[in-house]
């Protein structure tokens, strides 16, 4: 389906089911990020994205062919806005930590800044990135700073019955559940074990400055290793509960639907989008004199290697450059293509994680049975024409 009239409500509420016909592997995505010894002439991709029909939802995307920096400038970092953009003032804002805890807390921004400070360079990707023909720019890299979440939860002393931690945002919007209309605040949850992991931050800075309003000012969750949806913005409350939270963005939208076979019968599975998946993409082709160079990025897991395939040729190794060895940030790579025959060519990439995991091909069973556009991490092919 390539319907450019998709509405905001369809995208957000119909989400997975309404767009089940969308191909799970569209053209590659975006980001601003690459380096080369010389600028060269960028050869544009032939497969450009369709116009964005939901600019109030997908507010900002990145363009692969304009990448120059490993850290994405905040005004170029992709932005997804599910509801309204809250107008929060630091002096009036506070964070509540409550629910099933022995020591509830209410903390100001100054209180949080007075605690242990930590930073992390993290590549965030929207779980819908490259799953839709108009959304290929949902990945960016930034340095986030804040205070670790785990010690705060420990100080609050969760009750033994608490199994789930819910992160509530200030943004809200109207939702329809059967025949009932309600105003629902954005919320995402994690298990207690995931929430108390050592890497999660309550972040108040992005690239050395206070969070911009569109990125969650004054505070957001940064959950390394998870898709962007888990990194709740405009945080106002953290709540420990004794039951699984099943709000819109856990149980209805951001749900991956797959058809699996069991004893010759189709069985449908439904899973909430969670941890990030291994992925790579070609970013741009640049002409240098009589030769050509391909640049790209890989992310989602610690990267061991990236390989490039031209047309139907063999896989060839790329050279990892900036970001090699990073745990949560993307890695850039280059591939010297050399002299190239005139005409149209296909460029495909695949990443291998340090764990040995390989980015899957489009016909991998996990992808082939997927009927929704979330978590589309298959090998990406782009087309370019060499004169």
Buried (B, 14 or more C-beta within 10 A) or exposed (E): EEBEEBBBBBBBBBBBBBBBEBBBBBBBBBBBBBEBEEEBEBBEBEBEBBEBBBEEBBBBBBBBBBBEBBBBEBEBBBBBBBBEBBEBEBEEBBBBBBBBBEEEBEBBBEEBBEBEBBBBBBBBBBBBBBBBBBBBBBBBBBBBBBBBBBEBBEEBEBEEEBBBBBBBBBBBBEBEEEEEEEEBBBBBBBEBEBBBBEBBBBBBBBBEEEBBBBBBBBBBBBBBBBBBBBBBBBBBBBBBBEEEBEBBBBEBBBBBBBEEEEEEEEEEEEEBBBBBBBBBBBBBBBBBEEEBBBBBBBBBBBBBBBBBBBEEEEEEEBEBBBBBEBBBBBBBBBBEBEEBEEEEBBBBBBBBBEEEBBBBEBEBEBBBBBBBBBBBBBBBBBEBEBE
